[in-house]
Amino acid sequence: MGVLAHLAAFNRKDIEQALQEFPAFKQYKINNATGSLLIEYDANIVQPSLIEALFAESDQDAEQACYALAACLER
């Protein structure tokens, strides 16, 4: 299903609020027309490989990346 399909199930304002709560995410842009999400993040806090893994073809890999990213952001 992937991250973008999961995001489609949420209210845009909820997504924006969640992104604003993490200082590692500097800027973001949600494009509903194309179903895309652009995130500028601090690579000193979040490893680029975690972001890439969010878009893995395997739902299980993407889910694990979500957990790893959440753990990284909680520090």
N, C-alpha and C positions, 0 to 999 in steps of 0.2 A: 504494500500500500504506500509506503514512503512517508516522509515527513510532510510534504506539501498536502497530501491527501488527508493526513491527520489534522493539519492546520485548518483545512477547509471546514472541518466540523466545529471549529471554535469561532466565537465572535471576534471580529477584527480588533475591537477595543480591548478585549481580554488579552489578545496576543501582544498588542502594543504595550499594555500595562506590564505584562510579564517581562518583556524585553527591556523596559525602562528600569526595572528593579536591579539589573545586573550592570555594574559599571564596566565590565569587560566588553560589553556590546556598546560600541561608541555611537554608531548610527545604524539605521535599518530602513528598508523600504519594502513595503508589501504592495504587490501589483495584483489586484484581484482579476483583472482582465486576462493576464497570462498565467496566473496561478504561481507566481514566482515570489521569492523572498531573497532580498539582498541584505547581508549583514556585514558591517565593518566591525571588527573585533580586535581586541588587544592580544596579539600573539604571545605576549609575555605571560598572560594569564591563561589563555585557552590555546591548546596545541592545534595547529591547522589540521592535523590528522583526525582530530575529534569532529571538527566541522565537516570534513569530507566524509567521514563514516556515517554521519546523519543521513546522507543521501545514498547509502548503500542499497543495492538491489534487494538484499535480504532484509526482510522485516526484523528478523532477530538481531542482525548486525546493527541496524539503525536504532533499535530499542536499546541495545547495550551501549551504543554511543550516547544516547540520551541520558542514561544513568551515569555514565562516566563524565559527561559534560556537567550534569547537575552536581556531582560530587566535586568537580573542579571549581565550580562557581560558588560553592558553599564555603570554601576556604577563606 
